Structure formats: structure tokens, C-alpha cells
Amino acid sequence: MEKIRVGIAWCEQNFGATFGENVPGAVAVTAKTYDELMIEIPETLRFHVEGMINDGDAVPEWLRNGEYEFDYHLDAAAPKRLL
């Protein structure tokens, strides 16, 4: 099972997330609340992978098959917004 690092930050008015280097392409996710972000992260990754497949891009087999788990990392400001 591959781990995908997810960096989570507070971006002035939204939570934002980015995927680690083992996910091809640039992907950013934003949401007003942390709970919304947790819903958006897997949905956005699935959408990104589908788009890559449809475009004929190289997609690692583990990513194509959903054989991964998220490894969340919050920046210093994000936890303060969870209180």
C-alpha cells in the first residue's frame, strides 16, 4: 500500500491541501472547513486520476487501482483553525 503525503495548510480564508511528489501532476484542493477538505481530498484525487487516464498520461498502477492511503501533515496554522 502506497502512502500519499497530504500537506494541509490554513490559507487566510480556506483550508488548502496538496499531494506529495508520488502523485504525478500538480493538484491543489481548497475548502472553507476542515471537514469539507477531508471530503474533497479523496474526491479530487479520483477526479485527477480519471483525467490523467482519459488524457493517456502515465499513471502508476497503485494509483490507478486505489491502492494507497493518505498521510496527513498539518502546518502550524491549520490546527488553530480546528478549535
Number of C-alpha atoms within 10 A of each C-alpha: 9 13 13 18 18 18 16 23 21 23 14 8 10 17 21 23 25 18 22 17 11 12 17 16 12 10 14 12 19 22 19 13 15 20 11 12 20 15 11 16 21 14 12 16 18 15 11 17 22 14 12 16 13 9 9 9 12 11 15 12 9 11 18 15 10 13 11 13 12 14 13 14 13 14 12 10 13 18 13 9 12 10 5
